Amino acid sequence: MKKVSIFLSIFFCFIVLLGLFGCANPNREPKDLLARIKFRNKIIIGIKNDSKPFGYVEDGELKGFDVDVAKSISKNLLGDDKGELIEFVIVTPESRISDLNSGNVDIVIATMSISAKRTHIIDFTNPYFVAGQALMVKESSKINSIESLNTRRAGIILGTTGEKTIRQLAPNATVIAKKNYNEAFGLLKEDKVDAILADDSILYGFIIDNKGYKILPARYTKEFYAIALRQGDENKELKEALNKILNHMQQSGKLNRIKEKWIPNLHKDA
Ligand code: GLU
């Protein structure tokens, strides 16, 4: 009798454990992120909405260079011809790392540069575009170097690589930092700053829509834009697949066509 009750207790515990760990659940999402994306037939991508021509909204639709890269990724991974299997989540330079590491998004495609500091906490694919930090001023401005900002006011965007550059190259500048590009550009429009330091690729988007501004010729950094992923084994397969897709986009001329579509005159207009 005692033996039977021990056997029953063990059997009962086994059933409970099976339930707890979901071993009996065939619908359980895989751990590996690439497998999980394919299993759920959806990819969740962090994207920007204030960074024309990379990620912005027009006629209620998200558009831009990064949006096209995202659509190519989804097409290659999921056979998604119309970008319908992407769930876009809007990120900012300040939020994108925590959006990634908290699992809010699978990947980030958001004008994000590879940097030594960032590679301590997240991972990156190979780069898909190279920008450079530059200064934008009003056309009438006499400013011609970043050093001259030491006695002036500079606008930057919080969470961007521009924070470090201004500290290094114009440590005595009065820095006004904003959460997004529209607010930062507003500072320049209203003469609350003398220049904006940001990636030329995004300043370019502002210049094509607004008369009376110029991007100065100097480039202070090289910004290697890459797709950001979480660190760890669960993301390795996905990183490999993304690098293969980016490589193919490069070889086939697709990346160049996206560049021609969104930033045909980046250096001419600057
Ligand atoms: N590429 C720069 C960065 O990763 C600035 C562009 C952005 O706003 O993301 O910080």
Residues whose N, C-alpha, C, O or C-beta is under 5 A from the ligand:
A	BS01	LIG	P93 A110 T111 M112 S113 G159 T160 T161 D199 E223
